[in-house]
């Protein structure tokens, strides 16, 4: 089972709240907070796509570059 979704280079988490009976998540690897919710998997994915599209539209309207998600690699070179 995969607990992440990906769209336009952004990776989002998938979590479930038993108390609220809702799926929820947030985009990982960037400082901006982009969150989304859904009553089922299809709603969650749809809201995730909409949240990313909205974020990109706001960045474009404000004339700023959207943050790129971190790739997770860290290279270190040391002398022998």
C-alpha positions in Angstrom: 0.0 0.0 0.0 1.3 3.4 -0.9 0.5 6.3 1.4 1.5 9.1 -1.1 0.1 10.6 -4.2 2.0 12.5 -6.9 0.9 15.2 -9.3 2.9 17.7 -11.4 6.1 16.9 -9.4 4.5 17.4 -6.0 4.1 14.5 -3.5 1.3 14.4 -1.0 0.7 12.3 2.0 -2.5 10.3 2.6 -3.8 9.9 6.2 -7.1 8.9 7.7 -9.0 10.4 10.6 -11.2 7.8 12.2 -12.8 10.5 14.4 -13.9 12.6 11.4 -14.2 9.7 9.0 -12.1 11.7 6.5 -9.0 11.2 4.4 -6.6 14.1 4.5 -3.0 15.0 3.6 -0.5 17.7 2.8 2.1 18.3 0.1 5.5 17.2 1.4 8.9 18.6 0.7 8.0 22.3 0.5 7.7 25.0 3.1 4.3 26.2 1.9 1.3 24.5 3.5 -0.9 22.8 0.9 -3.5 20.6 2.5 -6.5 18.6 1.1 -9.3 16.4 2.3 -11.8 13.9 1.0 -14.6 11.6 2.1 -13.2 8.8 -0.1 -10.1 8.1 -2.2 -11.5 9.7 -5.4 -12.4 12.9 -3.5 -9.0 13.0 -1.8 -7.1 12.7 -5.1 -9.4 15.3 -6.8 -8.9 17.8 -3.9 -5.1 17.1 -4.0 -5.0 17.9 -7.7 -7.1 21.1 -7.2 -4.9 22.2 -4.3 -1.7 21.9 -6.3 -3.3 23.6 -9.3 -4.6 26.4 -7.0 -1.1 26.8 -5.5 0.5 27.1 -9.0 -2.2 29.6 -10.1 -1.6 31.8 -7.0 2.2 31.7 -7.5 1.7 32.8 -11.1 -0.8 35.6 -10.2 1.7 36.9 -7.6 4.6 36.7 -10.0 6.6 34.3 -7.9 8.3 31.0 -8.6 6.5 28.0 -7.0 8.6 26.0 -4.6 10.0 22.7 -6.0 9.7 19.6 -3.9 12.9 18.3 -2.4 14.1 15.2 -4.2 15.5 13.5 -1.1 19.1 13.0 -2.2 22.1 14.5 -0.4 25.5 14.0 -1.9 28.6 14.4 0.2 32.1 14.1 -1.1 35.0 13.4 1.3 38.7 13.0 0.7 40.0 9.4 0.8 
